[in-house]
């Protein structure tokens, strides 16, 4: 008789689950491997369908190396792999992207409507030895997802309707990496708002990614099943609060959640300190976070469709937050 885990692996592999995990310039903690382990051991992904791009020899100065057969985390490699990740999916498939890289901001020169006048991006390598840096812009990411691709008899988006694309990031300013001005498919789980820094303050690890992987592990091992996006988001925040209360998260740079999480306090550039308010961002016609489970094929017939209003948690979890 097949085990429950074996059945889940066969089920998810048949439907098409693929993931891309990227790290550059943020140290050598085990965050990327935590995500890989979560996908393979608890969410049914196969090892072959989870690709890692990072430098395993990563000195602070000088050339970096990939000695384990993986590709270096350059912008060029990322762009190629991300387009393949999206374009190769069919309705019912699941795609996951996790990026652990420094965030960057730049002037919103194309007038896309950023409230603070800045767009966001991920800082990746420019060359194969990682000695030069380059920014992967959020505008490029949105266009790559939405890009229209001519087929023999029709025109499709790179990411077809009905595909679950979930993006997770530990980067500073990460909450701005899903376009909220033009309807863009995808779900973003970010460790902080786009006006904030992200600090690896949990014993040298990112509190957000430790929280997500720990919640998934606990739920699956206790046979509660994989949680919905709303449940995961809120349980991960509770995990961080518990770690703070126990003194596990430390460091003067990390100030914890903002006093009112729906009003994120921006980073303090002068002191290089920041509050961190995790964000869940999506368009309401793409995802019902109370019904859809994390990194599962969409259950609702309308799941994965483009459009609707942009929704951002925690702000939109408090419809009357001005009265609180």
Secondary structure, 3 states (H helix, E strand, C coil): CCCHHHHHHHHHHHHCEEEEEEEECCCCCCHHHHHHHHHHHHCCCCHHHEEEECCCECCCCCCCECCCCCCCCEHHHHHHHHHHHHHCCCCCCEEEEEEEECEEEEECCCCCCCCCCEEEEEEEECCCCCCCEEEEEHHHHHHHHHCEEECCCCEEECCCCCCEEEEEECCCCHHHCCCCCCCCCCEEEECCCCCCCCCCCECCECHHHHHHHHHHHHHHHCCCCCCEHHHHHHHHHHHHHHHHHCCCECCCCECCCCCCCCCCCCCECCCCEECCCCEEEEECCCCCCCCCECCCCCCCCCCCCCCCCEEEECHHHCCCHHHC
